[in-house]
Amino acid sequence: MRARVAMLELVRTHRKVAAATLLVAFLFLIAILSPVISPHDPIAVNADNSYLPPLSPGHVLGTDELGRDLLSRVLWGSRVSLPVAFVAVAVGLFAGGFIGLVSGYAGGIADLLLMRLVDALLAFPGLILAIAVVAALGPGLRNAMIAIGIVAIPVYARLVRAVVLQLKQLDFVMATRSLGATPLRLILRHLIPNMLNPIIVQVSLSAGFAILAEATLSFLGLGAQLPTPDWGQMINSGASFLTNDPWLAIVPGMAISITVYSFNLLGDSLRDALDPRLRS
């Protein structure tokens, strides 16, 4: 309850946070309402309306090579990208957070082994690791979520470990431990509540990366499969028509850019608002 009140107060008192929150909420609202607000069926083929330019009658953003309405496909594509970001970030947060929490609190040999596992994941570039995981598991949206979540694990593991190591040295944690608090109580009541601020910021930034990574995997044919409308797929199919019909790739590209920018703006504004050193 306190965390909810603190977050509402943060949004109310910081205009940049409020603007970024409203923008992200608007994107989620579009994703939820896309079946209602889409003017056409996103997978309905109409060869007579192929390659219509933007602002054509009945097709605000034009149509693709199969006569499918681009606005409808972009709206439905948000129902793919935003849930992927949520699930992938959740996988990275819980798995990486658990590793970082155990590593930072236990120390010793457990810390050494877990951090070497994290270092092994960090040895691969994030996108290359995601492609390798999807290639091993097979193409598909679910496997893409898992792959992006695995890529995010080292980020959260290192972040949580660093915060835990810092909190362990503070007086209130040492006093609570000296009073006989169990490790579980110490972690749940004292460590986790005091690491929420950096985690919230990282979640916002990771969501933007997850959306971009999902679009890249779909562009390569490893993410969402046809006929599911997906922004990465749309860029892939539109890249062949850049010379004569550039809107086929520009429209989904703009959708990705706006969405990633919204999450990055939210992460940056939260970092500025929550970090006392940056408030000035």
N, C-alpha and C positions, 0 to 999 in steps of 0.2 A: 504494500500500500504506500509506504514511504517513497519507494523508488518511482511509483507511478505519479505521485504528487510532485516529486522533484523534477521529473521529466516534463510534466505539464507546465511547471513554473519556468523551466528552462526555455521551452518553446514560447511562452508568453513574454519573457523578458529579453529575448534575443531575436531581433528581426530576421537576421540571416538564417538562423536555425528554423524559425517559423516559415520563412519562404521556401526553404529546401524541403521541409517536412510536408508542406502543402503540395509542392510539386511532385514529390514521390507518392503521396497519397492520391493525387490526381491520376498518376500513371496506373496505380493499382485499381482505381475506380474504373478506368477505361478497360482494363483487362477483365474486370468482373462483368461489366455491362456490354462488352463487345458483342455477345449474341443478340442484344437488343438494339444497339445503335448501329450495327453494321448494315449498310444499305443493300448489300447483296450477299449471296452465298459465296464464301471465299474459295470454294473448290469447284464452283459451277463453271463449266467450259462453254464459251460462246465464240466460235470462230469468226462470226460476222463482226465482232467488236474488238478484234485484235489490234494491238498497238495504238489504241486511242491515247492522245496526249492529255496531260493534265488540264483541268477545267472543261473537259468535254461534258456535254449534257448527260446527266445521270452518273458520271464517273469523275469525281472531283480530282482525284490523283491519277486518272488514266487507267489503262488496262495493260495486261502483259501479253505475251505472245500467244496465249491461249484464250484471250478475251476475258480473263478473270479480273475482277475489280481490285485495284491495288489498295485502295483505302480499306476495304473489307479485309484483305489479306494482312495488312499492317496491323489492324486492330486485333485480329485473331492471333497474329504472331506474338502479341504481348502476353497472351495466355500461355505461351510456351516459355518465353524468356524470363518473365518475372518469377514463376514458380521454380524454374531451374535455379535462379539466383538464391531463392529462399532455401531450397533443399540442399544445394551444394554448400552454402554458407553454414547451414545447420550441421552437416556432416563434418566439415572442417572444424567448426567451433567445439562440438562435443568431443570428437576424437582428439583433436589437438589440445583442447583445454584440459581434458583428463590426463593426457601425457604430460603436459606442462605442470599441472597441479601435483601429480605424483612425483615427478622429477624434482621440482623445486622444494617440496615439503620433505620428501624422504632423504634426498641427497645421497651421497656415497655411491655405491656400485649401481643402484637403481638410476640415479641421475646420469651416471656415465653411460650406461647401456641405452637408456631412452634417448639421450641427446645424440648418440652416435647413429641411432635409427633416423632421427630427424635430419642429421647432417647428410645421411645417405639420400634422403628425399630431396634435400636442397642441392645435391650434386647435379641434378637434372634441371634444365630450364622448365618453367612451369608448363608452358604450352606443349613442349615436347613430351613431358611426362604424361600430360592428359591424353595426348594422341596415342602414346604407347599403351596406356591403360585401356582406352576404348578399343584399340586394335586387338588387345588380348581378350577383352570381354565380348567384343562384337559391337557393331554400330547400333545405335538406338539412343533414345532420349534418356532412359533410366541409367544406362551405362555412362552416358555423358555427365549426368549429375554426380554419379559416384566418382568419376575421374576428376572432375573439377573440385569436388570435396576433398579428395586425397591431396590434390595440389595445395589446398588451403591449410592442411594439417600443420606443416612446419611453422607457418606464420603464427598461428594461435598457440602452438606449443611453446615457442620461444617467448612470445609475449606474456603468456600466463606464468611461465617459469620465472621470468625476470621480475614480474610484479610480486610473486610469492616470495622470492629471495629477498626482496626489499621489505615486504611486510613482516617477515619473520624476525627482523632485527628491531622492530618497533616495540616500544615499552608495553603497549596495551596487549600485544600478542604474547610477549614473554610473561606478563603478569597473569593473563588468562591461563597459560600453560602451567605456571607455578601453582595456580589454585586447583589444579587437577582436572582441567577440562580434557575430554577425550579428543583425539585427533579429528574425528568426524565432526564433533560439535565446533571445534576451533575452525575447521575449514568452512562449514556451512554458515556459521553465525558471524565470523569475523573476517576470514580471508576473501571468500567469494563476494560479499557485499562491497568490499573495498577495492575490488578490481573491475567493477562493472563499467566505470567510465572509459578506460582504455579499450575495453572489449566492445562497447557500443560503437565507438569511433571506428574500430577495425572492421566490425561487421558492415558498417555503411560503406567503407572503402572496398571491402572484399566483394560486396554485391555487384559493384560496377565491373570488377574484373571477371566475376562469374558470368555476367551477361555477355561480355565481350568474348570470353573463352567459349561459351556455348555457341555464339554466332560463328566463331571460327571453325569449331568442330562440325557444325551443320554445313558451312561453306565447303568443307572438305568431304562431305557426305558421311560423316561419322556421328552426327547428332540426330535431330528429328528426321524422320523418313517421310517421303511422299505418301499420301497427298497432304500431310499436315502443313499448314501455313507456318513458315518460320523465316525470320529475318535473314539469317545466314544463307538459307537455301535461295531466297529471293535475290540476294546479291549475286550468288553463284550463277543463277539462270540469267540474270540481267546483265552480267559482265560481257556476255557475247554480243550485246546490242548497244554498247556504249556509244558507238559512233553515230548511229541514227536515232536511237531511242534511249537516251541516257537516264531518263527518269526511272526506268525499270530497276536500276541499281542505286540511284541517288535516294529514292524515297525510303527504302528499307535502311539504307545507310544512315539517313538522317534520324530515323527512329532509334537506331542503336546509339547514335551519338547523343541524342537528347536524353535517353534513359541512363546511359553511363554517366553523362555530365550531372544529372540530377542526383545520383547516388554519391558521386565524388563531391559535389557541392555540399550535400548533407554531412558527409564524413569530415570535410574540412571545417565546416561551420561548427560542428559538434566539438572537434578538437580545439578550435579557438575558444569556444565557450567553456569547455570543461577544464582546460589546462590553465592554471592560475598564472603561469609565466607568459601566456599569450593574450590574456584578457585586455591588456592595455593597448 
